[in-house]
Amino acid sequence: MPDSIANTARFQASLAAAREAWPGIAVDAAELASVIEGDPASLHIADLYLAVACARGDAAAIAMFETTFRAEIDAALGRLRLPPDQRDEIRQLVRIRLLVGDGAPAKIREYSGRGKLASWVRIVTIRTGLNALRGNKRHVSDDDILAKLPDASRDPDAQRLLDTTRTELAAAFRTAFGSLAPRERTLLRQHFLDGLTFKDLASAYDVHRVTASAWLKGARDRLFAALQVELGRRLGDDAQVSAVIALLGSRLDLSARSLLRTPTI
């Protein structure tokens, strides 16, 4: 397969354009073709070219990567509203994770060319920053992850219902989330945890914003449909399930964000 890709006129044209985009960096046709999955016409070949050279440890490629994407990394870290000293520390963590690896292969090896490299770098930066910020936090219990459920204290019966179904709701959410397709789980994490907007997701996946919005809405709808089914299986009372879902109301998204922060999801 790599040989058949490398010998096509379209691939050779893309390779020539990549070499022009990144002068002084050498990646031969066979090396680049070996990492391509799917139709090369749908990939960002010039970005993939740079990533392959960085993954190989090419010093010129790494220097060019750092020069090109420094502003992208800084902008992503700026969204986390970190103090300057902490921003510098996490910027270094991002560099290590992307280009060096820390007990694992460098993250740049995972870049597939399906989305723009700049968008991919932004997502890796945000996830690295959020993980670093959460690193010193204690393990989150079911009580913690559902702590932001609506306050029903003005309605004793409603509050009692939430209190008695709290454990089942947490377990049902985990099962419902696990039933989703891998991309749906990734989209939900990127949106709820990493704070990526429709525009961010569209850029990352190289699709129109309407498409990204539809993907996210579909994943969210399937998640909460599965949640209702799973909660019904655990509680065995349709009326009780409907009452719990109604109590959650518009806070479902907030509850999802809280639940997704747990290490087991």
Beta strands, then each sheet from edge to edge (+ up, - down):
end
